[in-house]
Amino acid sequence: MTEMSRLNLTMEWLMVAFVALLLASQICSEEIPYEHLISQIQACPKECHCPPSFPNAVYCDNKGLKRIPDIPPYTWYLYLQNNLIDVLSADALRNATQLRWINLNRNKITSEGLEADAVKAISSLVHLYMEDNLLTSIPSPLPAKLEQLWLSRNRISRIPPGVFSGMDRLTLLDLQGNKLQDDAVTEVSLKGLNNLIQINLAKNQLNTMPLGLPPTTTQIFLDSNNIEKIPAEYFKGLPKVVSLRLNRNKLANGGIPKNVFNLSSILDLQLSHNQLTEIPVISSGLEHLHLDHNKIKSVNSSDICPHGALDDYLDEKGPRLRYLRLDGNEIKPPIPRELMMCFRLLRAIVI
């Protein structure tokens, strides 16, 4: 075989490989048109990485960037975390009209550096990550299609009235590790979150249970605040709560009304690292109960066992508790036999 023949054969194999790569790329990118694929690859910023196998994604993370480079027009997923970006201008992403997901975690963006309509201009955005920045307020206005907003570990102390107006698609709001106080989390400030499922307000400066949570909320995270009491009717407007975390607060027996946790919807209740001396009344449907590191001295099975449970244990209405944590209290073994008789589905107990 001549040198020219070998060269031609090599070129043919390279062409086959390139076509195969294009076909694979089309599958990975939900059949991105060929001309769009070529345009996307050619427009990739020199500071970033645009893998041909995942052409809708642009990786500009960990590059020491101080500004956002020109992003190709067919970008869906943009990774800018771990940089030095301090300004998000209104035209920074003007070409990326199809952007659905942007990760700006661990930059230096301030509320002053967030220009008006800079975020709203990304009209197709569904997920926005801006954790570990220097924001003092929630970005406003927000794009109407947004479903998840991650803002943990900023310096946010206020939620502007109306910021969530028209945000019917937002299902997750993460505000963990900010500086929110009671007057910042109100029915007015949360108005518009008509389909919220999860809210994370852990590690803030709340002294009372937050007001105005939408009735659609199923997961509420309030760990590491200064909450001392729960209003007796607090969960009346929250019929779908499945998971409630109140670890590391200042709850004592007097701050917990007798039946406040006796909710048919709740499956996971966490009250670790508080000041309880007694086990609160729970519902028969509860599956996970965390009471470790309180001041509980004994376990009275007649108190913790839901009413009528011993009669109904073979019935679907019988107690569903599967995991019970009581370590870090003043309880001495053995575990009361009546406790095991009540919770026959119990698979793990830490004491």
C-alpha positions in Angstrom: 0.0 0.0 0.0 1.4 3.4 -1.1 1.9 6.3 1.3 -0.9 8.1 -0.4 -3.3 5.2 0.0 -2.4 5.0 3.7 -3.1 8.7 4.1 -6.4 8.4 2.3 -7.4 5.4 4.5 -6.5 7.3 7.6 -8.5 10.3 6.5 -11.5 8.1 5.8 -11.3 6.6 9.3 -10.9 10.1 10.8 -14.0 11.2 8.9 -16.0 8.1 10.1 -14.9 8.8 13.7 -15.9 12.5 13.4 -19.3 11.6 12.0 -19.8 9.0 14.8 -18.8 11.8 17.3 -21.3 14.1 15.7 -24.1 11.5 15.9 -23.3 10.8 19.6 -23.3 14.5 20.2 -26.7 14.9 18.6 -28.1 12.2 20.9 -26.5 13.8 24.0 -27.7 17.2 23.1 -31.3 16.3 22.3 -30.7 16.3 18.6 -29.0 19.7 18.3 -28.9 20.6 14.6 -25.6 20.1 12.8 -25.1 23.7 12.0 -25.8 24.7 15.6 -23.3 22.2 16.8 -20.5 23.5 14.6 -21.4 27.1 15.5 -21.3 26.2 19.2 -17.9 24.5 19.1 -16.4 27.3 17.0 -17.7 30.0 19.4 -16.4 28.3 22.6 -14.5 31.0 24.6 -10.7 30.4 24.8 -11.0 30.5 28.7 -13.5 27.6 28.7 -14.0 24.0 27.8 -16.8 22.9 25.4 -16.8 19.1 25.1 -18.1 17.9 21.7 -19.8 15.0 23.4 -21.9 17.5 25.5 -22.1 20.5 23.2 -24.8 22.3 25.2 -22.5 22.7 28.2 -19.8 25.3 28.6 -17.2 24.8 31.5 -15.5 28.0 32.7 -15.1 27.0 36.3 -11.8 27.3 38.3 -10.2 29.7 35.8 -9.6 32.8 37.9 -12.0 34.7 35.7 -12.9 38.3 36.8 -15.6 38.7 34.1 -18.0 36.4 32.2 -16.6 35.7 28.7 -18.8 35.7 25.6 -20.9 32.6 25.8 -22.0 30.7 22.7 -25.7 31.0 21.7 -26.7 27.4 22.1 -25.5 27.0 25.6 -27.9 25.3 28.1 -25.6 24.6 31.0 -23.0 27.1 32.1 -20.5 26.4 34.8 -18.7 29.5 36.2 -18.1 28.5 39.8 -14.9 29.1 41.7 -13.9 32.3 39.9 -13.4 35.9 40.9 -16.4 37.4 39.1 -17.8 40.4 41.0 -20.3 41.8 38.5 -23.1 40.3 36.6 -24.0 42.8 33.9 -27.2 43.0 31.9 -25.5 42.1 28.6 -23.0 39.6 30.0 -25.1 36.7 28.7 -26.9 38.5 25.9 -26.0 35.8 23.4 -26.9 32.8 25.5 -30.6 33.1 24.9 -31.3 29.3 25.6 -29.5 29.2 28.9 -31.3 26.9 31.4 -28.8 26.3 34.1 -26.0 28.6 35.4 -23.6 27.9 38.3 -22.1 31.0 39.8 -21.2 29.5 43.1 -18.1 30.8 45.0 -17.5 34.1 43.2 -17.5 37.6 44.6 -20.8 38.9 43.2 -22.5 41.7 45.4 -26.0 43.0 45.2 -24.5 46.2 43.9 -22.6 44.3 41.2 -25.9 42.7 40.0 -27.2 45.0 37.4 -30.9 45.6 36.9 -32.6 42.9 34.9 -29.3 41.0 34.6 -30.9 37.8 35.8 -34.4 38.3 34.4 -32.8 38.7 30.9 -32.0 35.0 31.0 -35.6 34.2 30.2 -35.2 30.4 29.8 -33.3 29.9 33.1 -34.6 27.1 35.2 -31.8 26.6 37.8 -29.8 29.4 39.3 -26.9 28.7 41.6 -25.3 31.7 43.4 -24.1 30.2 46.6 -21.1 31.5 48.5 -21.1 35.0 47.1 -21.6 38.5 48.7 -25.2 39.2 48.1 -27.2 41.1 50.7 -30.6 40.8 49.0 -32.3 38.3 46.8 -31.7 39.1 43.1 -34.6 40.9 41.6 -36.4 40.6 39.2 -36.1 36.9 38.5 -37.0 35.0 35.3 -40.5 33.6 35.4 -39.4 30.0 34.4 -37.1 29.6 37.3 -37.7 26.3 39.3 -34.7 26.2 41.7 -32.9 29.2 43.4 -29.8 28.4 45.4 -28.5 31.3 47.5 -27.0 29.7 50.6 -24.0 31.3 52.4 -24.4 34.8 51.2 -25.1 37.9 53.4 -28.8 38.2 52.6 -30.8 40.1 55.2 -33.8 41.1 53.2 -36.4 39.7 50.8 -37.8 42.6 48.7 -41.6 42.7 48.6 -42.9 41.3 45.4 -39.6 39.6 44.4 -41.5 36.3 44.0 -44.4 37.7 42.2 -45.3 35.5 39.2 -42.8 32.8 40.3 -45.3 30.0 40.0 -42.7 27.5 38.8 -40.3 27.9 41.7 -40.3 24.7 43.8 -37.0 25.0 45.7 -35.7 28.0 47.6 -32.4 27.6 49.5 -31.4 30.5 51.8 -29.3 28.6 54.3 -26.5 30.4 56.0 -27.6 34.0 55.5 -28.6 36.8 57.9 -32.4 36.6 57.7 -34.3 37.8 60.8 -38.0 37.3 61.6 -39.1 40.5 59.9 -37.5 39.4 56.6 -39.5 36.2 56.3 -43.2 37.2 56.1 -46.3 36.4 54.2 -45.7 39.6 52.2 -42.1 38.7 51.3 -42.9 35.1 50.3 -46.1 36.0 48.3 -46.1 34.5 44.9 -44.5 31.1 45.8 -47.6 29.2 44.9 -45.9 25.9 44.1 -43.0 25.9 46.5 -42.0 22.4 47.8 -38.8 22.9 49.7 -37.5 25.9 51.7 -34.2 25.9 53.5 -33.8 28.7 56.2 -31.2 26.9 58.3 -28.4 28.9 59.9 -30.1 32.3 59.9 -31.1 34.5 62.8 -34.8 33.5 63.2 -36.3 33.6 66.7 -39.8 32.4 65.6 -41.2 30.1 63.1 -41.3 31.8 59.7 -44.6 33.2 58.6 -46.2 33.0 55.1 -44.9 29.6 54.0 -47.1 28.4 51.1 -49.5 25.5 51.7 -47.7 23.4 49.1 -44.5 23.2 51.2 -43.5 19.7 52.0 -39.9 20.1 53.3 -39.0 22.8 55.9 -35.4 23.2 57.1 -34.9 25.5 60.1 -31.8 24.0 61.7 -29.4 26.3 63.7 -31.6 29.2 64.4 -32.8 30.6 67.8 -36.4 29.3 67.7 -37.9 28.8 71.2 -41.6 28.0 70.5 -44.0 26.8 67.9 -47.5 28.3 67.7 -50.2 25.7 68.4 -51.9 26.3 65.0 -48.7 26.8 63.0 -49.1 23.7 60.7 -52.8 24.3 60.1 -52.0 26.0 56.9 -49.3 23.6 55.9 -51.2 20.3 55.3 -48.4 18.7 53.1 -45.4 18.9 55.4 -43.5 15.6 55.1 -40.1 16.6 56.5 -39.4 19.1 59.3 -35.9 19.9 60.6 -35.5 22.0 63.8 -32.2 20.7 64.9 -29.9 23.0 67.0 -32.6 25.5 68.2 -33.7 26.5 71.7 -36.9 24.4 71.9 -38.0 23.3 75.4 -41.1 21.4 76.5 -43.0 24.6 77.1 -42.4 25.8 73.6 -44.0 22.8 72.0 -47.9 22.5 72.3 -49.0 18.9 73.0 -50.3 17.9 69.5 -48.4 20.3 67.3 -46.4 17.5 65.7 -49.3 15.1 65.5 -49.7 15.6 61.8 -50.9 12.9 59.4 -48.6 14.1 56.6 -45.3 14.1 58.5 -42.8 11.3 57.9 -39.5 12.8 59.2 -39.2 14.9 62.3 -35.8 16.2 63.6 -35.4 17.9 66.9 -31.8 17.1 67.8 -29.7 19.4 70.0 -32.5 21.3 71.7 -33.6 21.5 75.4 -36.4 18.9 75.5 -36.8 16.8 78.7 -39.8 14.8 77.3 -40.6 13.1 74.1 -43.3 15.1 72.2 -46.5 13.5 71.0 -46.1 12.1 67.5 -48.4 10.8 64.8 -48.8 7.1 64.0 -47.5 7.8 60.4 -44.1 9.2 61.5 -41.2 7.1 60.2 -38.1 8.9 61.4 -37.7 10.7 64.7 -34.4 12.4 65.8 -34.3 13.5 69.4 -30.6 13.0 70.2 -28.7 15.5 72.3 -31.6 16.9 74.4 -32.2 16.5 78.1 -34.5 13.5 78.1 -34.1 11.3 81.1 -36.5 8.5 80.4 -38.7 7.0 77.7 -42.3 6.5 78.8 -43.8 4.2 76.2 -47.4 5.3 77.1 -46.4 8.9 76.1 -44.6 8.2 72.9 -46.8 5.4 71.7 -49.7 6.9 69.6 -53.1 6.4 71.1 -54.6 3.0 70.3 -51.4 1.8 68.6 -51.2 -1.5 70.5 -54.7 -2.4 69.2 -54.0 -1.4 65.6 -50.4 -2.7 65.1 -51.6 -5.3 62.5 -53.7 -2.6 60.7 -52.4 -0.1 58.2 -53.1 2.6 60.8 -50.6 1.1 63.2 -47.4 3.1 64.0 -44.9 3.4 61.1 -41.8 4.5 63.1 -38.7 2.8 61.6 -35.8 4.9 63.0 -35.5 6.5 66.5 -32.5 8.4 67.7 -32.2 9.1 71.4 -28.4 9.2 72.0 -26.8 12.2 73.8 -29.6 12.3 76.4 -29.7 11.1 80.0 -31.5 7.9 79.2 -30.2 4.7 80.7 -30.7 1.3 79.1 -32.5 -1.1 78.8 -35.1 0.0 76.2 -38.6 -0.5 77.6 -40.2 -3.6 76.2 -43.5 -1.7 75.6 -41.7 0.6 73.2 -40.7 -2.3 71.0 -44.2 -3.7 71.3 -45.7 -0.4 70.1 -43.3 0.3 67.2 -43.1 -3.1 65.5 -41.7 -1.7 62.3 -38.7 -0.2 64.2 -35.5 -1.2 62.4 -33.0 1.0 64.2 -32.9 2.7 67.6 -29.8 4.7 68.8 -29.7 5.2 72.5 
